[in-house]
Amino acid sequence: MKKSISKSAFLSIFFVMFCLFTTVVGCSSKTNKTDSQSSSSQVGDEYETAILNDEEIRISKYIGTTTDTKLVIPEYIKNRKVVGIDHDCFAIRTRGNPHITSITISKYIKTIDARAFYNSPNITEIIIAGGSELTTIESEAFSKMPNLKKLRLPDSVNYISYNAFTESGITSFEINDNPNYRWAGDLLIATPPLDARKEAMYANPEKENFVVPDDVEILATNLFENNKTIKSIDLKNVETIGANAFKNSSLETIIGGDKVKSLGISAVENTPWLESQMENGGYIILGQSLIKYLGEEKDVIIPENVTSISSNCFENSVTETIVISENVEKIGNNAFYECSKLKWILFPHLYNLPTLGTDFVKKTVSIYVRDSQYNTFSNNIVYSTIKNQLKVKEVTVTFKNAAGEVVGTTTEKYGSVFDEFIEPGTQSGAQFVCWEDEDGNRYTKNAMFEAYNDVTLTPIYE
């Protein structure tokens, strides 16, 4: 016989079950809240962060107020790995804490962004944790840190911006088996496996005399800028010197340098070395790079060994005409711009003109090229900024006979075929060979006409 459950018993059972349910849910809610608080407590109020995904997070701003001298960046925040330090994160001018002198960078951090620790004179120690996964150090990340003297670079680092340590106090790097960087000759050298050209990108700021390792071909931009300790450098096999490399430094002596092909803008500006060179006047040349022209000639021919002309090279020069060597491959910014009396420049190049810097010459200056190359250059978009200045120079040719009497004149174009030809008179017992100018240069019919100034020719007989 079935027994029925009374209404009151049913209500009692329902009430008990409801209480049990609310207790469980309440406990669960408290547990979740505690977990959340626990996650948050890993950080406290020290960092602002940017979540990347379910597993990774970056710290974007340090906002701690600790009075402790040592700060250890946590490996985890909000149960996520800390994998990056954002730009300006610890920069003293914006978000730093002057009490902190030592910072440990945790092992999962892969990137240190631009200016992350910029201008932090209070920092004397940066510790990169063992097993570090660090790969990237961006521009000025450790710049203007004069009291940071040593730094360990993990083997995992494969990119460092050329100015990551500008004006820091680092006197040595600890580098073990990193295939991309090494410390040699008090220089931090980039040694990319797939690039044979090695680059010196940072120098010990307390060293006076440097000898560049034999395999280094590049000195980075700003390498010794404002360095008031350096006295001398042996360039060995250096071919390229970056912009501002020695600017405002105390450099007095350069040894070698015969292999230098390219000198960046202001590379040796305001140095004792340049001042001593300027005392000699004329051409100041380092290797194959013309740094300054201090002569007083109105008509200048660039020396054949020059392959690059530096920025502002002819500043305040009285030069009126310039013939560029065919070997010149690069002309820097404003190279001839402040040469107020300049009338024309002549390029004898048969193929590509040199790489031209910004405002290398004023728009009022004529740029002469060979007749045979005029269309090639004027139709090339690379030279569009000087297209209206391109011209072919016309040359007046005066012909004289063996007695020195003028027998005629013609007009030829520089770099054209010599076809405006006057036949000389005959000479008994001799045969006409060619015409010859005052400098001994010979001219034959239908050959390339190489004169760019008016010329007088006399006949040669044999």
C-alpha positions in Angstrom: 0.0 0.0 0.0 1.5 3.3 -1.0 1.8 6.0 1.5 1.4 9.6 0.5 3.8 12.4 1.7 2.0 15.2 3.5 2.3 18.7 2.3 4.1 19.8 5.5 6.7 17.1 5.1 7.3 18.0 1.5 7.9 21.7 2.5 10.3 20.6 5.2 12.4 18.5 2.8 12.4 21.4 0.2 13.6 23.9 2.9 16.5 21.6 4.0 17.6 21.1 0.4 17.4 24.9 -0.3 19.6 25.6 2.7 22.2 23.0 1.6 22.2 24.5 -2.0 22.7 28.1 -0.8 25.5 27.0 1.5 27.3 25.2 -1.3 26.9 28.1 -3.7 28.0 30.6 -1.1 31.1 28.5 -0.3 31.9 28.2 -4.0 31.4 32.0 -4.4 33.7 32.6 -1.5 36.3 30.2 -2.9 36.2 31.9 -6.3 36.6 35.3 -4.6 39.6 34.0 -2.6 41.2 32.6 -5.8 40.8 36.0 -7.5 42.3 37.7 -4.5 45.1 35.3 -4.4 45.9 36.0 -8.1 45.8 39.7 -7.5 48.0 39.4 -4.4 50.9 38.1 -6.6 51.2 41.6 -7.9 49.9 43.9 -5.2 49.9 47.5 -6.3 53.3 47.4 -8.0 52.5 47.0 -11.7 50.1 47.8 -14.4 49.9 45.0 -16.9 48.6 44.1 -20.4 47.2 40.6 -20.8 48.4 39.0 -24.1 46.5 35.7 -23.9 45.5 33.0 -21.4 49.1 32.2 -20.6 51.1 35.4 -21.0 51.2 38.9 -19.7 53.4 42.0 -20.0 54.2 44.6 -17.4 53.5 48.1 -18.8 54.2 50.3 -15.9 55.9 50.0 -12.5 53.9 52.0 -9.9 55.3 50.5 -6.7 56.4 52.7 -3.8 58.7 50.2 -2.0 61.6 51.6 0.0 63.5 48.3 -0.5 66.7 48.5 -2.6 66.1 45.2 -4.5 63.2 44.5 -6.8 62.5 41.1 -8.3 60.1 41.1 -11.3 57.8 38.2 -10.7 57.7 35.2 -13.0 53.8 35.1 -12.9 51.2 37.8 -12.6 47.5 36.8 -12.5 48.5 33.2 -13.1 50.2 34.2 -16.4 53.9 34.2 -17.3 55.4 37.6 -17.4 57.0 37.7 -20.9 57.8 41.4 -21.6 58.6 44.8 -20.2 57.0 47.6 -22.0 58.5 50.9 -23.1 59.3 53.4 -20.3 58.2 50.9 -17.7 60.9 51.7 -15.1 62.2 55.0 -16.6 63.1 57.1 -13.7 61.7 60.3 -15.1 58.2 58.9 -15.5 57.7 55.8 -13.4 60.8 54.9 -11.4 61.5 54.5 -7.7 64.7 56.2 -6.5 65.1 53.7 -3.7 65.6 50.7 -6.0 69.2 50.0 -6.9 68.9 46.4 -8.1 66.4 44.8 -10.4 66.1 41.1 -11.3 64.6 40.3 -14.6 62.7 37.0 -14.4 63.4 34.1 -16.7 60.3 34.1 -18.9 60.7 37.7 -20.1 61.5 37.6 -23.8 61.5 41.3 -24.7 62.6 44.5 -23.1 61.1 47.4 -25.0 62.5 50.9 -25.8 63.6 53.0 -22.8 62.4 50.4 -20.4 65.0 51.5 -17.8 66.0 54.8 -19.4 67.7 57.4 -17.3 67.8 55.4 -14.1 71.1 56.6 -12.4 70.1 54.9 -9.2 70.3 51.4 -10.7 73.6 49.8 -10.0 72.7 46.2 -10.8 70.5 44.4 -13.4 70.3 40.6 -12.7 69.0 38.4 -15.5 67.7 35.2 -14.0 69.2 31.9 -14.8 67.5 30.0 -17.7 66.4 33.3 -19.2 64.4 33.3 -22.4 65.3 36.9 -23.3 65.7 37.5 -27.0 65.2 41.2 -27.6 66.6 44.5 -26.2 65.1 47.5 -27.9 66.3 51.1 -28.4 67.7 52.9 -25.3 66.4 50.2 -23.0 69.4 50.7 -20.7 70.5 54.1 -21.8 71.6 56.9 -19.4 72.4 54.4 -16.6 75.8 55.7 -15.6 76.1 53.5 -12.4 75.3 50.2 -14.1 78.8 48.7 -14.6 78.2 45.1 -15.7 75.5 43.1 -17.5 75.1 39.4 -18.4 73.7 38.6 -21.8 72.0 35.3 -22.0 72.7 32.9 -24.9 69.1 33.4 -26.1 69.5 37.1 -27.0 69.4 37.5 -30.8 68.6 41.2 -31.2 70.0 44.3 -29.5 69.3 47.8 -30.9 72.5 49.7 -31.8 71.7 52.3 -29.1 70.3 50.1 -26.4 73.1 51.1 -24.0 73.9 54.6 -25.0 75.5 56.6 -22.2 75.4 53.8 -19.8 78.3 53.0 -17.4 78.7 49.3 -18.5 82.4 48.5 -18.6 82.0 44.8 -19.4 79.5 42.2 -20.6 79.3 38.6 -19.4 78.7 36.6 -22.6 79.2 32.8 -22.7 78.0 31.0 -25.8 75.8 33.5 -27.5 76.3 33.1 -31.3 75.1 36.7 -32.0 77.2 38.8 -29.7 80.6 38.8 -28.1 82.7 41.2 -25.9 86.2 41.8 -27.2 88.6 44.7 -27.1 86.2 46.5 -24.7 83.6 46.5 -27.4 80.3 44.8 -27.7 80.3 43.2 -31.1 77.4 41.9 -33.1 78.3 38.7 -34.8 75.3 37.5 -36.8 75.9 34.0 -38.1 74.5 34.8 -41.6 76.3 38.1 -42.0 80.0 38.3 -42.5 80.1 42.0 -41.5 80.7 42.3 -37.8 79.7 45.6 -36.0 81.0 47.2 -32.9 77.9 48.6 -31.2 78.9 49.6 -27.7 82.2 50.6 -26.1 83.6 50.6 -22.6 83.1 54.3 -21.5 86.2 54.2 -19.2 88.7 53.0 -21.8 91.1 55.5 -23.5 92.8 53.6 -26.3 90.9 51.1 -28.5 92.1 48.5 -31.1 89.2 47.3 -33.2 89.3 43.5 -33.6 90.4 42.4 -37.1 87.0 41.0 -38.2 85.0 44.1 -37.3 84.0 46.2 -40.4 81.4 48.6 -39.0 81.4 51.1 -36.1 77.8 51.7 -35.1 76.0 55.0 -35.1 76.6 57.1 -31.9 79.2 54.5 -30.8 81.6 57.0 -29.1 79.3 60.1 -29.2 80.0 62.4 -26.2 82.7 60.0 -24.9 85.2 62.2 -23.0 87.6 59.4 -22.2 88.6 58.0 -25.6 92.0 59.2 -26.8 92.9 56.9 -29.8 91.5 54.2 -31.9 93.2 51.7 -34.4 90.5 51.1 -37.0 92.2 48.0 -38.5 89.7 46.8 -41.2 86.8 49.1 -40.5 85.0 50.1 -43.7 81.9 51.9 -42.4 81.7 54.5 -39.6 78.1 55.4 -38.6 76.6 58.8 -38.1 77.8 60.7 -35.0 80.2 57.8 -34.2 82.8 60.1 -32.6 80.8 63.3 -32.4 81.7 65.6 -29.5 84.2 63.0 -28.2 87.8 63.5 -27.0 89.3 61.4 -29.8 92.8 62.7 -30.6 94.4 60.0 -32.8 93.1 57.7 -35.6 95.4 54.9 -36.5 94.9 53.1 -39.9 91.6 53.9 -41.5 92.8 53.3 -45.1 89.9 50.9 -45.6 87.1 53.3 -44.6 84.7 53.7 -47.5 81.7 55.3 -45.8 81.6 58.0 -43.1 78.2 58.9 -41.6 77.0 62.4 -41.0 78.9 64.3 -38.3 80.9 61.1 -37.6 84.0 63.0 -36.4 82.4 66.4 -35.8 83.8 68.5 -32.9 86.7 66.2 -32.1 90.4 67.1 -31.4 91.3 64.8 -34.3 89.3 66.8 -36.8 90.6 70.1 -35.4 94.2 69.0 -35.9 93.4 67.9 -39.5 91.8 71.2 -40.3 95.1 73.0 -39.5 96.6 71.5 -42.7 93.8 72.8 -44.9 93.0 71.3 -48.3 91.4 67.9 -48.4 90.7 66.1 -45.1 90.4 62.4 -46.1 89.9 59.3 -43.9 90.4 56.2 -45.9 88.3 56.7 -49.0 86.0 59.2 -47.4 86.3 63.0 -48.0 85.3 64.6 -44.7 86.1 68.3 -45.4 87.4 70.5 -48.2 89.2 73.5 -46.7 91.1 74.7 -49.8 90.6 78.0 -51.6 90.6 76.7 -55.2 87.7 77.9 -57.3 87.8 74.8 -59.5 88.0 71.5 -57.6 88.6 67.9 -58.9 87.7 65.3 -56.3 90.7 62.9 -55.8 90.4 59.5 -57.5 90.7 57.5 -54.3 87.6 59.1 -52.8 84.4 56.9 -52.8 82.2 59.0 -50.5 81.8 62.7 -49.7 80.6 63.5 -46.2 77.7 65.7 -45.2 78.5 69.5 -45.2 81.8 68.7 -46.8 82.1 72.0 -48.8 80.4 74.2 -46.2 81.5 77.8 -46.6 83.8 76.9 -49.5 84.6 79.5 -52.2 84.6 76.7 -54.8 82.7 77.5 -58.1 83.0 74.3 -60.0 83.5 70.6 -58.9 84.3 67.6 -60.9 83.3 64.4 -59.1 85.5 61.4 -59.3 83.9 58.5 -61.2 84.7 56.3 -58.1 82.4 58.3 -55.8 79.5 56.2 -54.7 77.9 58.3 -52.0 77.3 62.0 -51.3 76.1 63.0 -47.9 73.3 65.5 -46.9 74.1 69.1 -47.6 77.5 68.2 -49.0 77.6 71.2 -51.3 74.5 73.1 -50.1 76.4 75.8 -48.2 78.9 76.3 -51.0 77.3 79.7 -51.9 79.4 80.4 -55.0 79.1 77.0 -56.7 78.0 77.2 -60.3 78.1 73.6 -61.5 79.0 70.0 -60.6 80.1 67.4 -63.2 79.5 63.7 -62.9 81.6 61.6 -65.3 79.8 58.4 -64.3 78.9 56.1 -67.2 76.3 54.2 -65.2 74.7 55.0 -61.8 75.2 58.3 -60.2 76.3 58.2 -56.6 73.7 57.9 -53.8 72.6 61.5 -53.2 71.9 62.8 -49.7 69.1 65.2 -48.8 69.7 68.7 -50.2 73.2 67.8 -51.3 73.2 70.9 -53.5 71.1 73.9 -54.2 68.5 74.0 -57.0 70.3 76.8 -58.7 73.4 74.7 -59.4 73.8 72.9 -62.8 74.5 69.2 -62.7 76.4 68.1 -65.8 76.4 64.5 -67.1 77.7 62.8 -70.2 75.7 63.3 -73.4 75.4 59.5 -73.8 73.9 59.2 -70.3 71.6 62.2 -70.1 68.4 60.3 -71.0 69.3 57.4 -68.6 69.6 59.7 -65.7 66.8 62.2 -66.5 64.3 59.3 -66.9 65.4 57.5 -63.7 63.0 58.1 -60.8 65.9 57.9 -58.4 67.2 61.2 -59.7 63.8 62.9 -60.1 64.7 65.6 -57.5 67.5 66.8 -59.7 65.9 66.2 -63.1 65.5 69.9 -63.8 69.2 70.5 -63.0 70.6 67.9 -65.3 72.4 69.2 -68.4 75.0 68.3 -70.9 78.0 70.6 -71.0 78.9 72.1 -74.3 82.6 72.6 -75.0 84.2 75.0 -77.5 87.0 73.3 -79.5 89.6 75.5 -81.1 91.7 73.9 -83.8 95.2 75.2 -84.7 97.6 74.1 -87.4 101.2 73.1 -86.8 102.3 76.8 -87.1 99.9 77.7 -84.2 97.4 79.4 -86.4 93.7 79.0 -85.7 92.0 77.0 -88.5 88.6 76.7 -87.1 86.3 76.1 -84.0 83.5 73.7 -83.3 81.2 72.9 -80.4 81.2 69.4 -78.9 79.1 67.9 -76.0 80.9 66.4 -73.1 80.6 62.6 -73.3 79.5 62.5 -77.0 81.2 61.1 -80.0 83.9 63.4 -81.4 82.5 64.0 -84.8 82.7 67.7 -85.3 86.2 67.3 -86.7 88.3 69.7 -88.7 90.9 68.1 -91.0 94.4 69.5 -90.5 96.6 70.6 -93.3 99.1 68.2 -94.7 102.7 68.1 -93.7 105.4 67.0 -96.1 106.9 63.6 -95.2 104.5 63.0 -92.3 101.1 61.6 -91.7 98.4 63.1 -89.4 97.7 60.9 -86.4 95.4 62.8 -84.1 94.7 66.1 -82.3 96.3 66.9 -78.9 95.4 69.4 -76.2 97.7 71.4 -73.9 97.8 68.7 -71.3 98.9 66.0 -73.8 95.4 64.4 -74.1 94.8 63.0 -77.6 91.6 63.1 -79.6 90.7 61.0 -82.6 87.7 61.1 -84.9 84.6 59.2 -83.6 86.2 58.5 -80.2 84.5 59.6 -76.9 85.0 63.3 -76.3 86.2 63.6 -72.7 86.9 67.3 -72.4 84.5 69.2 -70.1 86.2 72.7 -70.4 86.9 74.6 -73.6 90.0 73.2 -75.3 92.6 74.1 -77.9 93.9 71.3 -80.1 97.0 71.1 -82.4 97.7 68.3 -84.9 100.2 65.5 -84.2 102.1 64.1 -87.2 104.3 61.0 -87.5 
